[in-house]
Amino acid sequence: MKVLENALEGTEIEPSTYVNILQSQLSDSFIALLYFNAISDYSRNSEDEFEFRNRLDKYEFF
């Protein structure tokens, strides 16, 4: 998702379109794995923020 944001910066294309396509291609078990990764304490970045979870929430991934 971060790659999509960077690649589509300055264009009229919404990254959420591609995030929805990505989500539709993932299996239910992989989406469950992403969910547990996002809520895990191991997913915090160096500033102790949940960057990955915030991106998932931004694009309403779940």
N, C-alpha and C positions, 0 to 999 in steps of 0.2 A: 504494500500500500504506500509505503514511503517512496518507493521507486516510481509508482504511478503519479504521485503528487509532484515529484521533481520533474518527471518527463513531460507532464501535461501543463506545467506552469507556464503561464503566458498564452495559453490557448483557450478557446471557448469550450473545449470538451471537459465535461465533468468527470473527475476520477471515480465517482460513485457508480457510473455506468460500467466501468471495467471491474470494479470491486464486486458488483453483482454478478458479472460473468464469471469471475474467479470463484465466488461462493457457489455458484451453480455447478461448477466442475468438481468440487471437493466432495468426498464421501462423508456420510454422517459421522463415522468414527473419527475421521480427521478433523472435522469441525468440533467434535467433542474434545479432542486433544488440544486444539487451539483455545477452546474455552478454558480448560483447566490450566493451560499455560498462562493465559491472561490473568487469571485470578490468583496465581501462585505468587508467593513472595520472591521467587527467583526471577520473576519478570520485571523487577524494578531496575531502573537505570541508575547511573552514578549519582543523580540528584535525588534518588529515593522516590521517583515518580513512576507510575504505571504507564509508560509511554505507549506500549503495545495495546493495552486495554483502552486507552484513550482514543487511539486510532480506530479500533474496532467499534467503539461507541460512536465515534464521529460519523462513520459510514453505516451505522445500524446493521452491523454484520450478523448479529445473532437475533 
